[in-house]
Amino acid sequence: ELSDDESLSDEDDDNEQATEKRVTLSDAQFKAVASSIHVALSSSTGRGAFSSQRAATYALLRVLVVRPVVISEIYDIMDTLSELWVTSLDRSERRRACNLFLHFLVHYPMGKKRRQRHLGQLVAGLEYEYEEGRLAALEAIGAAIRRLPLALIEQHYESFFMALALRLANETKEKCIDTAMTVLATLLKRVSTQLLRGALDRSLAWLKEAFGQSGESSDGLRLLAARSLSAVCRSDESSSCRAYMVQQPALLNSYLNALSENLQDLTMTPNVLAVLIDAANQCCDMYLSIGQNCVSSLPENVAKCLSHSEAAPRIAASRFFLSYLQRESNSLSDILRDVARALVMHLDRPDEHFEPILGALAVDNLKLIAVRLGSDDFDWLFQRLSSMAARRGNRRRQCFFHWLDSILGVLDRSVIENQLTVLLAPLHRAVEEEDRRERERRRDPFTRSTNKEDNEFQSAVAAQAHEILRKLEDIVGAEKLASTLASLVSKMKARRTERRSKRAIQAVADPAAAARAKIERNLDKRKGKKKELSIAADLDSISSSSNNKKIKKSKNIFLHNNNTKEEEDLYHSAANLLA
């Protein structure tokens, strides 16, 4: 990253002039030196090839620019230099080229049109094909905005603003997006309040224009507006941009209304929808910080995004409610259960489809929602989460245990006692399954584990269940916990006995159906056993006798993941390749 500390110092040049011996050159000699520098800089270098000869070329050019030596060849050299800070493969060269160009731009004698042309070269690098070059161009613009005179920045403000805004709308790389937002915020912090208000009004106009439209044009307008707004809202507390926004509640309210209207269109590109929600989150957070009530339709429209088919809008919506619930406590009463239901669905997924980011956000949100729900809704949430965690799936169980562990300290003892049977069901199942697995391991210690990582994770979940049981014992007492657990275990045994009885009755009443069901159960059991014995052994022999990458990949999939239908097909295709 470029910093002002790396700028060229005129004071150092004065010291050099005092200590170094002066050498007088004619104009023709200066032109010859500049021409040789131009040729040297035009020669290409590979990555890491910033040699001492090239460093000497930059040192000589630095002397000519800082003195300054005013000859036409210097302007030609700067045209080459304006490309090198973007296209060079050497980071050190990009930094030197940029610092020299910026010093030239600020201090070197030139006319108004020539300066405008060189300022245009600053923003031209934003369209470079490769991410590293675009990052270098953004850093150069940021350094220029910090070092150029304010009058010059405001004179060319329109060019800088539109170039950065268009880059934000078209950029796909996260690092470039973050850097562009930072540079745009730096620009808006330096300019006058009038120009800042113009930028905000323009972004609001883009949002209103996009409402009701569809297609790529509307998505582009939404990205332009949302990311420009985010650049202002993400500024630090002492920023002049943020201070101005806080003093304009009517403008913030207009933004929230426009964002809410655009969020009604759930058919837009998922990435654009996520960006709009993030902008609404930042704008709403600023609005609530000054004691205003948020637009009621905004949380309702964001809540619909919690059920979106793509992950990006769901993550953005989860972050919105996490920030909203931390500031606002009463305005979500009408939709709080709907939000909780959608968040539970983020948790109620099989391990192979579970998304850790969504799981963590759902747990944090449900912690805040649990203390705001009424008694009926609270009982529903407990029942829903408990039934979810009682089913197989260590990821959702872990999330439920995290949630339960966090709210035990804030719940009354009477509430915990009323929900004790509901709480104990998933805890008992986690401990019981771990005990069963341990017994099987002791009975056959040489059994090969197909997924060591999953086994360790299951043990960690069981340990977490033991820890919560100890906390419950401290809260309700050992006697109450033991009696409730014994009652729960007896009911579970009764249900198992009832299922066995139904199967026995079915064997008499409908032998054919009973035989089919028994065959299916035995096939499932045999399938699990044979995976550890035959398939693992076959994969060992296949991978040791062949160098085929597909065969080796099939072995790694079997040994490190749960075997789905696709993975078994990959194994069989590997075996066919060997044959």
C-alpha positions, 0 to 999 in steps of 0.5 A: 500500500502506498503511503505519504511517508514514501513521498519525495521530500524537497527538504532532502533535495536541498540537503543533497544540493548543499553536500553534493558537487554540482555538475553543469550539463547543457540542454542537449546533454539533459535531453540525451540523459532523459532519452536513455532513461526513457529507453531503459524504462521501456525495456520489459522486466520479469517478475522479481527482476528489479535489478540495480541497473533499473534502480539506478535509472529510477534514481537518476529520473528522480533527480531530474523530476525533483530539481526540476529539469524542465525538458519535453522528454520528461513528459514522454517518460511520464507517459511510460511511467503511468503504465508501469505502476499498473502493469509492472510485475515488480511491486517495488517498481510499481511503488517507485513509479507511482511516487515519482509520477505523483511528485511530478503531478504536484510539483513539476511545471506544466499547463492546465491541459497537460495536468488534466491529461496526466490526471486522466492517466491516473484513472485509466488503470482502473480498467486493467485486466488483472486484479493486481494492476487494478489494485495498484491503480486504486492505491495510486488514486488514493495516494493522489487524493491525499497529496494533491491540493484541495482546489485541484481535487475539487476541480477534477472531483467529477472525474474521480467520483464517476471513475471510482463509482463505475469501478465499484459497479463493475468490480467482482474481486472483493479486495478491489471492492474494499479498496475502491470503497476506501478510496471513494470515502477518502475523496468524499472526506476531502471535498466540500459539503456541497459536493458530498451532498451532490454525491449522496443525492446522485446515489439516491436518484440511482436507487429511485431510477432502478426501482421498477426496472429489471435486467442488467441496467437496473442491477448496475444502478443498484450496485452504483448506489449501494456501494457509493452509500456504503463507502460513506457509511463505513467511515469512522466515527470522526469522519466528516462524511459520517458527521454530515450524514448523521445530521441529515435524518431526512436524507437517511430516511429517504435512503431507507425507503428507496432501499426497502422498495428495491428489496421487494424485487427478489428476482434480481441477481443474488450478489446485487441483492446482498449488496443492497442489504449490506447498504441498508444495514449500514444506513439503518445502523446510522439511522438508529444511532441518532434515535430515529425509528427505522422504516417499518417495511425495511425489516419485513422485506429483509426478512423475506431474503432469509429464505432466499435460495442463494447463500449470499442474500441469506448471509447479508439478511442474517447480518442485518438482523444481528445488527438491528436486534442489538440496537432496536428491541421493540419494532420487530414484534410482528415479524419476530416469529417469522424471522426466528422460523427462517433462522431455524431453517438455516440450522436444520440442514444435514451435515453435508449441506450445512453452511457454518457462516449461516449457522453461526449467524443464526445462533447469534440472532436466536440468542437475541430473539429468545429474550424478546419472544412472548411465552407462547412463541418462546415455547414454540422456539424451544420445541422447534430447536429441540426436535431439530437437534434430536435428529441425527446431524452433529452440526445442527446439534452443536449450534443448538448446544451453543444457543442453549449454553448462552441463554441458560444464564438469563432464563429463570429457573421456572422456565428451565424446569418447564422446558427440561424434558424438551431440553434433555432429549437432544442432550441425551441422544448426543451422549447416547450415540457417543457411548454406543460408538465407544462400545463398538470401538472397544468391542472391535478395536481394529475397526477402520474409521472412515472419517476420523475428523467426523468422529472427533467432531462428534466426540466434541459435541458429546462433551459439550452435551455433558457440560450443559447437563452439568450446568442444568444439574446446578440450576434445577438440582441433581434429583430433578434432573435425574428423575426427568431424565429417567422418565425421558429414557423410559418413554424412548424405550417404550416408543422403541418397544412399540415400533418393534411390536408393530413390526411383529404384528406386520410380520403376521398380518402382511408377511410380504411387506414385513419381509421387504422392510426387513430386507431394506433395513439389513441392506442399509446395515450391510452397506455401512459395514461393507464400506469399511471392509471391502471398499476401503481395501479395494481402494488401497489396492487400486491406489497402490497399483495405479498413478491415475489421479481420478483413482487416487481422488476416489480413495481420498474422498472415501477416507475423508468424507461421508460417502454419498451416491456421487462419491460411490459412482466416482469409486466405481468409475475408478475401478472401471478405469483400472480394469 
